[in-house]
Amino acid sequence: MQVWVEYNSLEQRMNVTLAPINVPKPKLPLLSLSRDLSPIVNDTVYIGFSASTGAIVTSHYVLGWSFMINGQAEELVVAELPKLPRRGRKQTLKYLRIGLPLISLTLVFVTVLGVVYFIKRKREFADVVEDWELDYGPQRFKYKDLYVATNGFKDKGLLGSGGFGKVYRGTLPTSKLEIAVKKVSHESRQGMKEFVAEIVSIGRLRHRNLVQLLGYCRRKGELLLVYDYMPNGSLDKYLYGQPNIILNWRQRFRVIKGVASALLYLHEEWEQVVIHRDVKASNVLLDGELNGRLGDFGLARLYDHGTDPQTTHVVGTLGYLAPEHTRTGKATTSTDLFAFGAFLLEVACGRRPSEPQGETEDLILVDLVFLFWQRGEILEVRDPKLGMDFVANEVELVLKLGLLCSHSDPTARPSMRQVVQYLEGNVPLPDLSALGLTAGGLTFAHGEGFDDFVSSYPSSVDKAYTHSSSISESLL
């Protein structure tokens, strides 16, 4: 920078002008001050420059200057001015001695943190893979992919939870496929190989009324099952309480027939016999068109056609467990039929198989339906939310078939093929009275006060029969 400092004693004015190197002197000064310097300046004085930057340490260098009294100062020749002094070698070494150790320590600290973070993340996403699992390649998911798909298994994506684990919604990062991931605790290594083998086999099932099991992931004490995502959730939320959407009879009957078709496929039409072991409304999911799809194969068991099933731990849901299952520990196609019978009554009546009634009593749905059948008023036990929009002969068929499947004697229950034939109307349902069906032949006995509850149950039998024929014609 160039600075011109000029003082005119006649005008008693000091001007300070500033400009970059090689730029002519500006006409207007940067600073102009009217001041009489005669009392301040003596006959003999020293002329110089000073600068200040406050608390900041810096250096100022005057590379050249000219001075003139009673005239114009000589212009400076910029090319002849000396260059700025360079920082000394000793000072540079001093800074290096201080800076290099600090930089080295910082790099070591950052590196250690990075390694620790990498190891922690690797352990967090580590899968448990054994040699026998290598053959299952395509049906095995990486935990990291499922973690990303579900946004870290946060509660925001939680679809539901139960005794066997939590279910999360997710989207696979590469294919953008929407999935449902069920986390199942499986701490014991015993039987894990057989369990995973069955899961992989179940993944090969293909039926329009089954929720597709896409694969699995095993990590530490967890087993993650990956299913197709069903946008309308489980059937039970449309049956109990005050649902936002009430399924009409046509929709319910379609769901029933779809689940029956899926069970027939599992029991008789696949290469092995598949026992679901947990048929109930909460395990029936609805797709975008409200079609029923049987899901949750976490408890399913497989065995070859023509062989006897092995004894296992009794698993399932109370109210859907066949009596012989609790005695023998064997899950069979007949135990699935019993659960399907409870499911039929559940869908037609809009009630759970067992509901608390007071402190000591439970309302047993199969008993309730049986008593109304004995009275010849079986349609009165249907779900009141159906109103008059139902087909009487279809509702009656479903309720009676539910009773038949709930028989305590497994040999008295129909097969799934017979059930499908009954529902499709290809074969007439046998007369229950001719089969000698009694309360003793059902699983539950009546509790004290049960008859009083039945007598107070709202009746609309006359209206139901009056409207049944017209509804039937309109639906056909």
C-alpha positions, 0 to 999 in steps of 0.5 A: 500500500502507498500512503501520502501524509501532507500538511499545509501550514497556511491552511492548517490542514492535514490530509492522509491519502491511501492507495494500492501499489502502482495506483496513482494518488487519488484526488480525494484524501482518505482522512482530512483534518483541520489542525494547527501543528505549530504549537506541537511541532518544534524546530527540530523533530523526528518523522516516522510511522507507527501502527497498531492492531490491538491484541492481534500480533502482527508485523508492519514493514516500511519498504520505502519513503520520501520526504519534502518540506515546502514542495512535493515529495518524490515518487517512489520507484516500486521496482526498486523497493526491497521485498518483504522479509521471509520468516526465519528458519529457526522460527519455522522449526519452532512451529514444526516442533510444536505442531507436528506432535499435536498433528500426530496425536490428533491423527492417532486419536481419529484413527483409533476412533475410526477403528473402534467405530468400524468394529462396533458397526461390524459386530452390530450388523454381523450375521451368524452364518454356518456351513450348512446355511451356504446352500440357502443363499438367495433366501438368506438376507443380510442383517444390514439390508434389513436394518436399513430397510426398517430404518433401524427397527424403530417403533415408528415402523412397528406393525404389531407385536405378540408372544412370538416377536415384533413385526416391522414394516420396511422397504428393501434399499435395492429392489424397493420391495415393501416387506414385513420383518418379524423378529423371533427370539431363538436363543437355543442352538439346539434344533436351529438347523432343522428350524431354518431348513423348514423356514427355507422349505416354507419359502418355496410355497406358492399360493395366492392366499398365502403370505409369501415368506421371502427368506430369513436372517439369523443374528446372535439370538434372533431369527428374522423372518421376511414376508411380503407386506400386506397393506391392509393389515390383519383381519382381526382389527376389522372384526373386534370392537369398533373398527374403522372399516366393517367388512360386509358378508361378501368380503368375509365369505371370500376371506374364509374361502381363501384361507380354506383354499390355502390350508388345502394346499398346505395339507394335501397339494404341496410336496410335503404336509405343512401344519400351520399350527396357528390359524386365527384371524390375527394371522390372516392378512388382507392385501390391497383388494381385501383378499385373505392371505394366511401368514405367520409360518413361524410355528409351522411344521413339515413332514412327508405325506404318509408319515406320522407327525412327531411330538413337539412342544405344544404351541399355538393360541388358547381357544384355537388349540385342539384338545388332543394336541394338548394331550399328545403334543402332536400337531396334525392336519386335524389340529389345524382343522380345529383352529380353522373351526374357531376361525370360522366362528370368529369371522361370522360372529365378530367375537374371539373364541374366548371372552371374559365375562365377569371376574370368574367366567369366560364366554366360550364362542363355540358354546354360544353358537352350539346353544343357538343351533340347538334352539334352531336360531343359529343365525342370531349369533352372527355379527350384529355389525353385518346388519341385514346385509348377509346371505342367510344360507352362507352364514348358516353354513359357516356357523355349522361348519365351525361347529363340525370342525370344533368337534373334540373327536378329531376323526369326526372333523372333516378334511380340508378338501371336504371343507372347501367342497362344502364352502363352494357348494359342491357337496352339501354339509351333513346334518349335525343332528344326525351326527349326534353333535352334543355339548359333550362332543365340543371342546368346552363345557357350559359355565354357570350363568351362560344360559342367562347370557344367551337368553339376553342376546339380542334377537332379530330372527324374523328380520333376518329370514325376511331379508335373506332371499333378496340379499341372496338374489342381489349378490348372485 
